[in-house]
Amino acid sequence: MIDVATEALAISGYQVRYIEMPWLRAIHQAREGKVHAIVGAFKDDAPDFLFPKVPILRLSPNTLFTLSDNTWTYKNQHSLNKVRLGAVQGYDYGHLLNAYIKSHRSSPNKYITLITGDDVVARSLRLLTSKRIDAYVDAGPVVWYQAKQLGISDKIKSVGSVSPLEPAYIAFSPRLENSEQLTLALDLGVLRLQLDGRLASIAEKYGLRDEHYR
């Protein structure tokens, strides 16, 4: 998303500076107007924010991953009781999975491990490969990209999603006066990248399929 935003906003003369921080802190900082936007937001994450009309990607926020040799697959909510699940504190995984995490995170059986802080995807994948968790849930392309960076793409597999693809956005601060202007500039730039084929080129670099960005 950062690559797309950088090129899209550059068309209108804006320069993007990306700061990595924990998700809940990012939402708070943007809500207070200390940063302009948050990356990879679904509309339920921050409904008071300003969202562009054109989503950058379509993702499932709750694709499940295991080690390649694990025989478990996701069938329904009850099947989650058979694994130790890793998830990120503060992420919106949709109604069903949010309810499951809320009801099990204090379980003495340690069904849920909630990850907080920086670099959560890489840290979660390390928990998975070290077998400290059995499954990890996140947006599929995000996990595959990080797995490629860590050199572990062949060690993990996708075993199902709890919900279908949803539009994902860069969402802008409700506090800052230029947020509406920035959403319009991003929409304009993304449409330009779609028309000239540049968006497809960026998506292919990250292994994304047509369904994720068209």
Residue pairs with C-beta under 8 A, 6 or more apart in sequence:
1 39
1 40
1 56
1 57
1 168
1 170
2 16
2 18
2 39
3 202
3 205
4 56
4 190
4 193
4 199
4 202
5 16
5 39
5 56
5 170
5 186
6 16
7 189
7 193
7 198
7 202
8 185
8 186
8 188
8 189
8 190
8 192
8 193
9 15
9 16
9 182
9 185
9 186
9 189
10 16
10 189
11 185
11 188
11 189
11 192
12 185
12 188
12 189
14 182
14 185
18 39
19 35
20 118
20 119
21 29
21 118
22 89
22 90
22 116
22 117
22 118
22 120
23 38
23 88
23 89
23 90
23 91
23 120
24 89
24 90
26 35
26 38
26 39
27 38
27 45
27 46
27 90
29 35
30 36
30 37
30 38
30 46
30 49
30 171
30 172
30 173
30 175
31 46
31 48
31 49
31 173
31 174
31 175
32 173
32 175
33 173
33 175
33 176
35 173
36 172
36 173
36 176
36 178
36 179
36 182
37 170
37 171
37 172
37 173
37 179
37 182
38 45
38 46
38 49
38 170
38 171
39 170
40 59
40 139
40 142
40 168
40 169
40 170
41 49
41 51
41 168
41 169
41 170
41 171
42 61
42 92
42 166
42 167
42 168
42 169
43 51
43 167
43 169
43 171
44 92
45 92
45 171
46 171
48 174
49 171
49 172
49 173
49 174
50 171
50 172
50 173
50 174
50 179
50 180
50 183
51 169
51 171
51 172
51 183
52 169
52 170
52 183
52 184
52 186
52 187
52 190
53 183
53 187
54 186
54 187
54 190
54 191
55 167
55 168
55 169
56 168
56 169
56 170
56 190
56 213
57 141
57 167
57 168
57 208
57 212
57 213
58 165
58 166
58 167
58 168
58 211
58 212
58 213
59 139
59 140
59 141
59 142
59 165
59 166
59 168
59 212
60 139
60 140
60 161
60 162
60 163
60 164
60 165
60 166
61 91
61 92
61 93
61 94
61 138
61 139
61 163
61 166
61 168
62 93
62 94
62 97
62 137
62 138
62 161
62 162
62 163
63 137
63 138
63 139
63 140
63 143
63 158
63 160
63 161
64 74
64 135
64 136
64 137
64 158
64 159
64 160
64 161
64 162
65 128
65 135
65 136
65 137
65 138
65 143
65 156
65 157
65 158
65 159
66 72
66 83
66 128
66 134
66 135
66 136
66 156
66 157
66 159
67 128
67 129
67 131
67 155
67 156
67 157
68 154
68 155
68 156
68 157
70 134
70 135
70 157
70 159
72 79
72 82
72 83
72 134
72 135
72 159
73 79
73 159
73 160
74 80
74 135
74 159
74 160
74 161
74 162
75 160
77 96
77 97
77 100
77 162
80 100
80 104
80 111
80 135
81 111
83 111
83 133
83 134
83 135
84 110
84 111
84 112
84 113
84 132
84 133
84 134
84 135
85 101
85 111
85 112
85 113
85 133
85 134
85 135
85 136
85 137
86 112
86 113
86 115
86 124
86 127
86 128
86 133
86 135
86 136
86 137
87 93
87 97
87 101
87 112
87 113
87 114
87 115
87 136
87 137
88 114
88 115
88 116
88 120
88 124
88 138
89 114
89 115
89 116
90 116
91 138
92 98
93 101
93 137
93 162
94 162
94 163
96 162
96 163
97 137
97 162
97 163
101 112
101 114
104 111
104 112
105 111
105 112
105 114
113 127
113 132
113 133
115 123
115 124
115 127
117 123
121 138
121 142
121 143
121 146
122 146
122 149
122 150
124 133
124 136
124 138
125 136
125 143
125 146
125 147
125 150
125 152
125 156
126 150
127 133
127 136
128 134
128 135
128 136
128 156
129 152
129 155
129 156
135 159
136 143
137 162
139 168
140 158
140 161
141 206
141 207
141 208
141 212
143 156
144 153
144 206
144 207
145 206
145 207
147 153
147 155
147 156
148 207
165 211
165 212
170 186
172 179
172 180
172 182
172 183
173 179
190 199
192 198
193 199
193 202
194 214
199 213
200 213
203 212
203 213
